[in-house]
């Protein structure tokens, strides 16, 4: 019997139905635990809030984050034909291959942070033997958004499902927290375009030089984004429409990772601007997904803070980073681990015979 092909609405409804609110009981217990730890109250700030949030995600106030993973969505963008990037698409494949060899910047950082790296070829223009898996590859790059839609709505949904499946597989493999990353020449153009649509901002406000454009190159990039939006008129209230017209496969895949985190109850950490745009897409699609997402740093890209503000999130790090590839998300992992270990291991006021701190007005 032939399997029924689900409509877009049916697929989205299935995702929404599997996302539940955070576990309030576990969060309340985590809050009480923090109040009993023998240190000045609330003195670890955002780290305390992150530990509490993760308790709500995992459904327990006593947990470990032993296995940490980084999912890097690798894809190419047809818009590079417009001269919006300093390098060619061959760099995407080269860096993706380097991820498997541990030779990329993010891999070196991940080794220090004890994070396993998983590159995914969701849409590179060529296959890379060390990375490409047919089940993950939606297309060989997107179309040029300056000339027409970057992809179809079906491709956006397919990429989203790839991201969701990646999370499911990592959950089954025992990973307790995931970081997000991307690799794809031209993807600051696509992410700036999507941000402009979703935030209802001008292209000039959200667009930066990416990986080192000249001033003239930046002007060209802004013009391409502005004209593409004017021509295609992506719908602000329709995330799938915005992604299909001016987005990228890596963004759609990462949106799936964020939605998958909410579906399978795994905390997912935002990286920089591109990753944050994907998180914003996920939250606009399913607002309940926001509780399963944690910030890392604020990108140096012009709209880095704007997107975090739209998500209602505040960065744990401010390092003026704009490398991408998951570098910021990886960098914050040891910080989260430090907060968790204080929460788990430090004695209480009663155990250390110290007078309990009180919340004073």
N, C-alpha and C positions, 0 to 999 in steps of 0.2 A: 504494500500500500504506500503510495507516494506521500511523503511528509508535507504537511501544509506549510506554505511560506507565510511567515508572520508579517503583518503590516508594520510600518514604522510606528504607528500609535500603539500597537500591541507590544512591540519590543520595549518602548519607553515605559509603558504601564507595568510591564513585568519588572523592570529595573526599580521603579518607584515603589512597588509593592514589597520589595525585599529590603528596603531601607527603613530602619526603625530608629526611634530616638535613642540617645545615649542612656546608659544604665544609671539612673539617678541614685539608687541605693549605693552602688560602688563608689560613685563620686562623693556622696555624703560621708562614707567611711574614710575615704582618702583625705577629705577635708579635716575630719576629726583626728586622723593620724598626724597630719601636719601640725595641728594645734597642740599636740602633745609632745612633739619633738623638741628637745631641749636647746632651742636657739631662739633668737628674737622672732616674734611672729611675723609671717609674710616676708621674711628677710631674703628669701631666694626668688621673690617676685614672680616673673613669668615662668620660671622653672617649676615652681609649685603648681601653678595653674596647668602647665603641660602635663605634669604627673597626674593631676586630678582628671584632666580631660581624657588621658589615655586609659585611666581606670574605667571611665564611662564607656569608652570604645570597646575595651576588652571584656568588660563585664565582671571585673574583679578588682578589689583594692590592693591585692598582693600579687605582683607580677614581675616578670623579668623580660628584658628585651635582648635575649641572647643572639638570635639570628636577625641580622639587619640586611636588607637588600636595596639595591638601586636599579630601577628600571629606566633604561635610556631608549627613548623612541627615536629612531633614525629615519629620516625622510628627506627627499629633495623637493624643491619648489620651482615650478616653471617660470615664476616671476623673475628669476635671475637673468633671464633674457633681456630684461630692461636695464641692466647695469646697476642693480641695487646692492650688490655685494662686491667685496674686494677680490674674492677668490672664486674659482669655478666649482662645479658640482663634484669634481673628482675628489675634492677634500673631504666631502661627506663620507665617501667609501673608505678613504685612507684612515680617517679618525675612527670610524666604526670598527675597522680591522684592528686598530691599535687598542681599542677597548678590550678585545679578547686576549691581547698580549700583555696587558697591564702597563702599557707605555703612555697612555694619555694622562694629562694632569689630574683628572678626576680619579683615575685608577690609583695613582700614587697617594692621593688624599684618602681614598677609600681603604687602602691597606692600613693606614695609620688608624682610621676610625673603625676598623674591623667590619667593613661593609662589603658584601659580595655584589659584583657588578654584572648586570644582565642587559646587554645591548639587544635591541629588537629592530630588525629591518622591516619597518611597516610601510616603507615607500621610497626606497632609494632608487635612483635611475638605473643602477646596475646591481647584479647579485654579487655578494661578497661571501665566499665559501665559509668563512669562519662565523658568519652572522646570519645569513639569509636562511629562513625557513618558509617554505611555500604557504603554510597555514597562517603565517603572520603578515604576509606581504599583500597589501590591498591593491597597490598599483606601482608602476615604475615612474614615480614622481607625479606631481600634480600638473595640471594645465597652467598656463600663464594667466593669472588673475587680471592682468591688465587688458586681456583680450576677451575674456569670458569667465564663467565660473571655474574655480580651481578644481572642483570635483563635483560629483553628484551627491545628493542626499544619502543615497544608498551606500556610497563609499564612506561617508562620514559615520554612518551607523556601523558599518563593517569594521572600521578602525576603532570605534568605541568598544565594540565587542572584543576585539583583540586585546585592548587594555584591560577590560574586565576579566578576560580569561587569564591574562598574565598574573593578576592578583590572586585569582582562585588557585592557580598552580603554586604560587609562592606560599599561600596559606597552607595548602596541603603538604608543602615541603617543610613546614615548621617556622616560617619567617613571621616575626612578631611586629615588625615595623618596616615600612617601605619608603624610600626616597624616590623622587622623580627627576628625570633628566631628559635632555633632547640633543640631537645633533642633526643639523641640516642647513646647508648654505642657503641664505635667503629667509630664514625663519624669523628674524626680527622684523622683516617686512610683513609677513603674514600675521604675526602676533600683534603688531602695531595696528594693522588694519582691523583685526577682530576687536581689539581694545577700543579703537575709535568708534566702532559700531555699538558695542555693548555699553560703553560709558557715555555715548553721545558727545564725544569730544572731537575737535578738529585734528586732522592728521598731524599738523605742526606740534600739537601739544603732546602727543603720545609717541612720537617717532624720534629715535636717536641714531647715532652713527653705527650701531651694531659693532661688528668686528673691524672697526677702523676705517670707515668711509671718510673721504675728504668732505670739505664743506659743500663743494659742488655735487658730490655724490649724495649727500644728505638731502639737498634740494630736489634732486631727481627722485630719490626714494619717496619723499613727501608728496611730490606731484603724482607719482604712480599710484600711491595709496589713495589720494584724494580723488583722482579721476576714476579709479576702479570702483570706489564707493558710489560716486555720482552716477556711473554708468550702470552698475548692477543693482543698486538700491537694496542692499541686504537688510533684512528686518531686524530691528533691535530686539524685539520681543521673541524672536525665533532663533534660538542658538544654532540649530541645525542649518538653517538658511544662511546665517552669517558665516559659519564655518565652511559650508559648501561653496560659497561665492568668493570669499577672500581669505580663507584659512589654509591650514596645512594638515597633512595626515598625522604628523607628529603631535600637533595640538589635539586633534580628535582622539588619538590613541591615549594621550595623557588624560584627557577628560574621562576616558574609560577607566584609567587607573584610579582616579579619584572616586568615581562612582563605584568601582569595584571594592575600594577600601571601605566604603559605607555599606555595601552589600554583604561583604564577608567579615566586617568588623575588625579591620586592621588600620591602624593610624598611618596616614600617608602624608609625607612632608613635601611641601612646595619648595622648589628651588628658586629660580629668579623670575624674570619678567615673563618669559615664554611659558614656563610652568605655571606661573600665577594666572596667566590668561586662560590656560586650560582649566585651572581650578575654578575660575570665575564662570567659565562655560558650564562646568559640572553643577555649580551651585545655582546658576540661573535656571538650569534644566530641572534640578531636584534640590530645592533649598535645604532639605534635611541633611544633605550630604556635607554641609559646612562643618558640622560637629566632628567629623572624622578626619578633618584636614588640619595640619599644623603648619605654621610658617617657619621659615629658616632665617633668611636675610632679606634685605631690600636691595633690589638690583639698582645699578647705577643708571640704567636706562631711564629716560624721562618719565615714563608712566609706571615705573616700578612701584612707587609709593601710592600712586593713584589706584592701581589695581588692588593692592593690599587694603587700602581704605574702603574700596567697594566691597571687599570681602569681610570687612570689619575685623581685620587681623593686624597685629603689631609684630614686627620682626624681632627675633631673638638676637640677631647679629646685624651690625651695620659696618661692613668692611669695604664698601665701595667696589664690590666685586661685580663683574659682568661677563664671566667666562662661560656660564651655562654648563651643560653636560651633567648637571646634578651636583656641581661643586659646592654650592651653598648648602644644599640639603645634606650632603655628606659632612660638611664642616660642623653642622649643628648637632650631629649625632653624639659626639663625646660630651657635649654640654648637657643634652637630655639625659645621658647615662649618669653624669655626675649628680644631677638633681635627683634621679631615681635612687641612686645608692645612698644619698643622705636620707632620703625618705625611708628606705628599707633598713638601714643599718644603725642610724644614730639613736642613742638612748633617749628615753623620755624624761620629762622633768622629774617625775616620781622616782624613776630608776636611778637618776643621777643626784637625787636629793637636792634639787634646785627648785626654788619657789616658782610656781607656774606664772608665766606672763599672762597678762590680761589685756583684752581689747579695750582701750580707753577712748573716750570720745574727745 
